[in-house]
């Protein structure tokens, strides 16, 4: 009856791998968002628009803090 135990074990492994892939996708998506925000910040800075740059910088700091909090909680 070993084949009965192997099926649930294989399914758990499959789900574990799927969860890892989903987590990696979320990390990559956040990385791309961050890069987009940095590019958004560069535009007003290049024009010398310090007020516009600060409007972009404040939410970036909040986002970075949230990412660090999630990373700390998840142990990554």
C-alpha positions in Angstrom: 0.0 0.0 0.0 3.0 2.3 -0.3 1.6 3.8 -3.5 -1.3 5.4 -1.5 1.1 7.3 0.7 3.2 8.4 -2.2 0.3 10.2 -3.9 -0.5 12.7 -1.1 3.3 13.2 -0.5 3.8 14.0 -4.2 0.8 16.4 -4.1 2.2 18.2 -1.0 5.6 18.6 -2.7 3.9 19.9 -5.8 1.9 22.5 -3.7 5.1 23.5 -1.9 6.9 24.1 -5.2 3.9 26.1 -6.5 3.9 28.2 -3.4 7.7 28.9 -3.8 7.1 29.9 -7.4 4.3 32.2 -6.4 6.4 33.9 -3.7 9.2 34.4 -6.2 6.8 36.0 -8.6 5.6 38.4 -5.9 9.2 39.3 -5.0 10.0 40.0 -8.7 6.8 42.0 -9.2 7.7 44.2 -6.1 11.2 44.6 -7.5 9.9 45.8 -10.8 7.5 48.2 -9.1 10.4 49.6 -7.1 12.4 50.1 -10.2 9.5 51.9 -11.9 9.1 54.2 -8.9 12.8 55.0 -8.9 12.5 55.9 -12.6 9.5 58.1 -11.7 11.6 59.8 -9.1 14.4 60.4 -11.5 12.2 62.5 -13.9 11.4 65.4 -11.5 15.0 65.3 -10.1 16.4 65.7 -13.6 14.1 68.7 -14.1 15.2 70.2 -10.8 11.6 69.9 -9.5 12.5 69.2 -5.8 8.9 69.5 -4.7 7.8 66.9 -7.3 10.6 64.6 -6.3 9.6 64.8 -2.7 6.0 63.9 -3.6 7.4 60.7 -5.2 10.0 60.0 -2.5 7.5 60.0 0.5 5.4 57.0 -0.8 8.6 55.2 -1.8 9.9 55.4 1.8 6.6 54.0 3.0 6.7 51.2 0.5 10.3 50.4 1.4 9.4 50.3 5.1 6.5 47.9 4.4 8.7 45.6 2.3 11.3 45.5 5.1 8.6 44.7 7.7 7.2 41.9 5.6 10.7 40.5 4.9 11.5 40.6 8.7 8.2 38.9 9.6 8.8 36.2 6.9 12.5 35.8 7.9 13.9 36.6 4.5 
